[in-house]
Amino acid sequence: MKDVIDHRDTRREYIAGELRRRDLDADPVRQFSRWLDEAHANDAVDATALSLATATKDGRPSVRIVLLKHFDREGFCWYTDKRSPAGQQITENPWAEMMFFWSGLDRQVRIHGRVKDLPDEDAEAYYRKRPFGSRISALASQQSAVIPDRDYLEKTARDLETRYADGEVPRNTAWGGYRLIPEVIEFWQGRPNRLHDRFRYRREGDEWIIERLSP
Ligand SMILES: Cc1cc2nc3c(=O)[nH]c(=O)nc-3n(C[C@H](O)[C@H](O)[C@H](O)COP(=O)(O)O)c2cc1C
């Protein structure tokens, strides 16, 4: 490896489209829904994948990808093992931010707000929709815990497969869902020469205020 790996000349122009004030829906959740549909139509790989940033109560951040599973005006929902660092951070500090990047469309969306637990019924309902193998893996793994090796993981999963061969894999109650309730949603559309379009929706009471941001 060279001493310095230099990407200062790695660049491309963002020319996929533009975003004008008159194109925006008054409702940012509908606007998001439209962009997610367009990302799917554009064959974005893992269009529902989002980077989720959380922080400890003293402000140390961490970020990871999770998959958006459903959303509505109440918020944006995903599922996880709540014993993991993300879960622990949400318990001590409910503020989080989600970020979607759809590179084929030169688009980014950021959603900022507070996180709340989804009710257990939602976790149960979605858990039951998951394939047998995913339910076994959720039960076999305490997410983010240190384990000795791959064999340990596979043996745990195999044992559970035998035990629950009838397909009725119980849900660990630590496995569940969260909802991020949006307070700020920003839509970013890449434009030539880095003169990008950015619009931010900010919640004020029951209203959404829309402002254009400098790139
Ligand atoms: C494409 C992709 C999708 C993922 N989806 C999820 C998910 O929906 N839920 C989840 O808990 N982890 C998911 N992960 C794993 C997380 O990125 C992360 O490893 C895990 O949540 C533990 O994070 P933590 O230790 O910061 O809590 C996904 C990773 C990738 C790359």
The ligand as a Gaussian input file, in Angstrom:
#p B3LYP/6-31G(d) Opt

LIG

0 1
 C      -27.722000      -4.043000       3.961000
 C      -27.762000      -4.190000       5.461000
 C      -28.997000      -4.311000       6.096000
 C      -29.045000      -4.439000       7.488000
 N      -30.288000      -4.462000       8.095000
 C      -30.352000      -4.503000       9.446000
 C      -31.628000      -4.403000      10.098000
 O      -32.687000      -4.215000       9.481000
 N      -31.638000      -4.494000      11.451000
 C      -30.492000      -4.641000      12.192000
 O      -30.574000      -4.726000      13.408000
 N      -29.275000      -4.692000      11.606000
 C      -29.180000      -4.630000      10.254000
 N      -27.954000      -4.659000       9.642000
 C      -26.745000      -4.811000      10.502000
 C      -26.383000      -3.464000      11.120000
 O      -25.700000      -2.653000      10.167000
 C      -25.496000      -3.606000      12.389000
 O      -24.414000      -4.472000      12.164000
 C      -26.307000      -4.124000      13.574000
 O      -27.579000      -3.501000      13.635000
 C      -25.568000      -3.890000      14.889000
 O      -25.353000      -2.528000      15.068000
 P      -24.937000      -1.913000      16.489000
 O      -23.863000      -2.820000      17.020000
 O      -24.445000      -0.536000      16.181000
 O      -26.190000      -1.908000      17.328000
 C      -27.846000      -4.495000       8.253000
 C      -26.622000      -4.349000       7.607000
 C      -26.577000      -4.185000       6.239000
 C      -25.239000      -3.965000       5.574000

